[in-house]
Amino acid sequence: MPAALLAGLLFFGRTFDFYTEGPYDSSVPRPEKILGYGPGERHTFYHDQERVVDALIRSAPNRAKKIVYGTSVEGRPLRVVAVSSPANLARLDQIRKEHEDLAQGKGDPNKTVPIVWINECIHGDETASFETSMWTLYTLLASRGDVAKALDKAVVILNPVYNPDGHERYVVYYNSISGGSAAPDAFEGMVPSTATGRANHYRFDMNRDRVAFSQPETRQEFAEMLRWGPQVYIDQHGQVASYFFPPEPMSVNSNVDRARNAKWTERLGRATAKAFEAKGLGYFTKEDFDFYYPGYLDTSTTLTGAIGMTHETDGGRRVAREREDGSTLTLTQGVFKHFTSALAVVKETAKGGQDILADYARFKRRAVSGEAAGKFRRVVMTGDPRELSRMKEHLGYAGVESRFAQAFNQPDAHDYWSTATGPQNFPAGSLVVDMSQPQAAMAKALLEPGQDFEPEFIKAQVDRFKGTKDPDAPDSAEFYDITGWSLPYAYNLKAWWCETAPVVTTVQERSSSVIVGSQLGKSTIGYAIRYTDQADILAVADALLKGVRGGVTTKAMRLGTNDYPAGTFLFVAERNDDDYEKTLFEACGKRGARIEPLSSAYPESTRYSPGSGSVMALRKPSLAVVMGNGTNLAQSGALWYLMERVFMLPFTPLSSGALNGGNLGRFSCVVLPSGVSTASSGGFADWLRSGGVGVALDAEWAVRESFTKLEPRKGESLPGTLFRAEIDPASFLGYGYASKTIAVPFSGSPFFTAKDSAISFDKDEKKSLLLSGWEWPDDTEKALHGAAFLQDISVGRGRLVAFLQDPTERAMWPGLYKALLNSMIVGSAG
Ligand SMILES: [Zn+2]
């Protein structure tokens, strides 16, 4: 018997009976028979959960079917189990098709049964949910009582673990040090930050990823969920002080049909409360967990038509933990509560089956007809075709349909970036999203420029801010997460929303006007890559890495009949080996970059030419990202993901200790997440002064480390809002941007007066800066006008580029990637 089990038993002040749903089919084995321990007595590894899931399904093949829907980043299979009565399971594919019809606004809700989706363990160290899945699955398969009756009228899709990589990382570490101690400061509660399990491989919090849809787990699960179109989606978490289930408090996203959501969270919440009270279990509801940001599982699934619900249990992460009042909280208790609430929801959904299906069908019909979107009928985006293609792909991950259109005229276009409204001619290749589609609510939530809070919610926040002594006013601002995310701003695209959706002709996706190597004319002088998209600078990086030598213009040039703006990349024959063209063309072909032969090197106007000193030589990039304990892993993880999966740029993950003692001489650029400790003197500072480029993802750090002096300003903390900022046209950090106005995210209150700013907020106090999300009246704009966003600080012969807000955050701000790549690749040019 493992030590943890022996110790665990001592804490059981209460027993939790998992077998009250009888009679049971004895041919289905209880999980403890397979595992050798009972629910919550220790933490289960992924492969052992797999053994239990497979054995349970094998014992009742007419009631359950395993569906592998994907693979985690580290290669673990992602799977769900569909469970129902034998009669329903025999027609499972037909039921899925009936739901597909309902999702398209068609079909008959009376001819099918509702689907309840139960999700476990998106946060890998909220371990009660992982353990619960095995006893929930057992009960669904083996019970011949009320649960079996419910399954005559419903299908359950159970996901035993959404984030297997995070869970395994945590549990391997925890089990290796666990002795089952409940002491508050027991060693087994001290997990090094690199071994924590909440996030996935790249350290993304995947319960925030349903706006960026960046992570493989997110994309694969969401696609599988859309294939089924569940009416109820439970997402089981931990660990809070007492069990939570919906209804949720305000604010609720305005694209959620609030009346339907309130009706069903109330009904399912009361059923859960009743089940808890019958077993003497505590809970709370209607507090803390809002429903505004669409990046959560509960909100995003609600926007697709489900009643999405977060369940938070108390026990978990450790086998046992002593509370402040001396009582002991166990993993077993956490498991028991999730188990109880999941079964309560399944039973209640089955009871309300036709009603919940009818409500769902109505929601989808209103989406497909366009009625749900009101005056927000269409969004049109224009810009570099490569950026538009990435936007189209992104919307596809969210289940949102979009298309490229022939040139067309729109009578009623509202500009996202100004107050201009009226007729607009859109060029061929514009990206069009019509809201009359099954995912209308999701499309609108992701795309609309502003966000919309309930008036009573706003009043409560403003009253508290103004110090009103209303006893019911919240103690602190009730924004649970960010409030601005609108995708056209996040991508920094020109965009319009339209009140009507006249017919437009779809065109095949353009392969863009990219000229690949084989089609290219030759030049004895050299070649230019115009910089309008991240693909261009990434092609340049590839060529530099392969030994091609190139430069970047810092002044506009006119060569032959062509104008080249500052920021154009130049590769001249004189500076390169004989075979450089082949390498260069290959890099451009692979990345989809435009390249053109130079017809002349003679300056037609001005004095600047490829041979002039105004062209800075680019250094072969040798990039490092600081990682490890003490650093902000979410920041370095986001950059890790971007470098590996989006930019596909090689880099060295560097330990934080290397900054003070290591050999930094081999790097052209070192990226520093917050939390890194260094000093303005010593190894890192010397390396900067001798020509290194540091990129700080948190400029407050640069201030603390005394690399720059910024004058602080007062302002109330912001809940992730999008503002308009201006790029300094003289700065290399703005190369590649068509417009010098850019949308930037701002959270917290790091307001500093701009000096040496490459991106800052307009000084003119008459101009409104807000683009999307929440700002404090008579406060935020005062703090922001004239404040800094991106600093370029000279340090000896090197420089420190410092972002006031992390451009890699949640991989949500593609519009900032060119500035980030400029800092890493152009920053070291000289
Ligand atoms: Zn959680």
Residues whose N, C-alpha, C, O or C-beta is under 5 A from the ligand:
A	BS01	ZN	H123 E126 H237 G238
